[in-house]
């Protein structure tokens, strides 16, 4: 997101993908390791798959305390295809 307080990812043409597990890891102020995990089920007819924004901080009851000085944001995807095979990929995100 333009304010650097949340991220999301989009996969175009997810042909053959049935599910995606993701892990976002990063360092917050003071080099404190933080992160988030999640799961997305994919409909085989989807032309794109996208998550909602994933907050870089802690949220409860609609109020968020965002982490400060976020660095080294990484996204790890575990992709399950319709043939049962599992693939993984990792990338570093720019904020």
C-alpha positions as CSV (number, residue, x, y, z in Angstrom):
1,X,0.0,0.0,0.0
2,X,1.3,3.5,-0.7
3,X,1.6,4.2,3.1
4,X,3.9,1.2,3.5
5,X,1.7,-0.3,6.3
6,X,0.3,-3.2,4.4
7,X,1.1,-5.5,1.5
8,X,-0.9,-7.7,-0.8
9,X,0.0,-10.0,-3.7
10,X,-1.7,-10.8,-7.0
11,X,-1.1,-13.8,-9.2
12,X,-2.2,-13.4,-12.9
13,X,-3.2,-16.5,-14.8
14,X,-3.2,-19.0,-11.9
15,X,-3.9,-21.8,-14.3
16,X,-3.9,-25.2,-12.5
17,X,-3.4,-23.7,-9.0
18,X,-5.9,-25.0,-6.4
19,X,-4.5,-23.3,-3.3
20,X,-1.7,-21.0,-2.0
21,X,-0.3,-20.8,1.5
22,X,1.7,-17.6,2.1
23,X,4.1,-16.3,4.7
24,X,5.2,-12.7,5.0
25,X,8.2,-12.0,7.1
26,X,9.9,-8.8,7.9
27,X,12.0,-6.9,10.5
28,X,10.4,-4.1,12.6
29,X,12.0,-1.3,14.6
30,X,14.8,-2.7,16.7
31,X,15.3,-5.6,14.3
32,X,12.3,-7.5,15.8
33,X,11.2,-10.3,13.5
34,X,7.5,-10.1,12.6
35,X,5.2,-11.7,10.1
36,X,1.9,-13.1,8.9
37,X,0.6,-16.3,7.4
38,X,-2.5,-17.1,5.4
39,X,-4.2,-19.4,2.9
40,X,-6.0,-18.8,-0.3
41,X,-8.3,-21.3,-2.1
42,X,-8.3,-20.8,-5.8
43,X,-11.2,-21.4,-8.1
44,X,-9.9,-23.0,-11.4
45,X,-11.9,-20.4,-13.4
46,X,-10.2,-17.4,-11.7
47,X,-8.2,-15.2,-14.1
48,X,-6.3,-13.6,-11.2
49,X,-5.9,-14.3,-7.5
50,X,-5.3,-11.5,-5.1
51,X,-5.3,-11.2,-1.3
52,X,-6.8,-8.4,0.7
53,X,-4.2,-6.0,2.2
54,X,-2.2,-7.7,4.9
55,X,-1.3,-5.3,7.7
56,X,2.2,-5.0,8.9
57,X,1.4,-4.7,12.5
58,X,-1.2,-5.9,15.0
59,X,-4.9,-5.3,14.5
60,X,-7.9,-6.0,16.8
61,X,-11.5,-4.8,16.7
62,X,-10.8,-2.6,13.7
63,X,-7.8,-0.7,15.3
64,X,-4.3,-1.3,14.2
65,X,-0.9,-0.6,15.7
66,X,1.4,-0.6,12.8
67,X,5.0,-1.7,13.0
68,X,7.6,1.1,12.5
69,X,10.8,1.1,10.4
70,X,9.8,-2.1,8.5
71,X,12.6,-3.6,6.5
72,X,13.5,-6.8,4.7
73,X,10.0,-7.8,3.7
74,X,9.9,-11.3,2.2
75,X,7.0,-13.2,0.7
76,X,7.1,-17.0,0.6
77,X,4.4,-18.9,-1.4
78,X,3.6,-22.6,-1.3
79,X,1.5,-23.4,-4.3
80,X,-0.5,-26.6,-4.7
81,X,-1.4,-27.5,-8.3
82,X,-4.4,-29.5,-9.5
83,X,-2.1,-32.5,-10.2
84,X,-1.2,-32.6,-6.4
85,X,2.3,-31.3,-6.8
86,X,3.5,-28.5,-4.5
87,X,5.8,-25.7,-5.5
88,X,7.4,-22.9,-3.5
89,X,8.8,-19.5,-4.4
90,X,10.2,-16.6,-2.4
91,X,10.7,-12.9,-3.3
92,X,11.7,-9.7,-1.5
93,X,9.2,-6.9,-1.6
94,X,10.1,-3.2,-2.0
95,X,8.3,-0.8,0.3
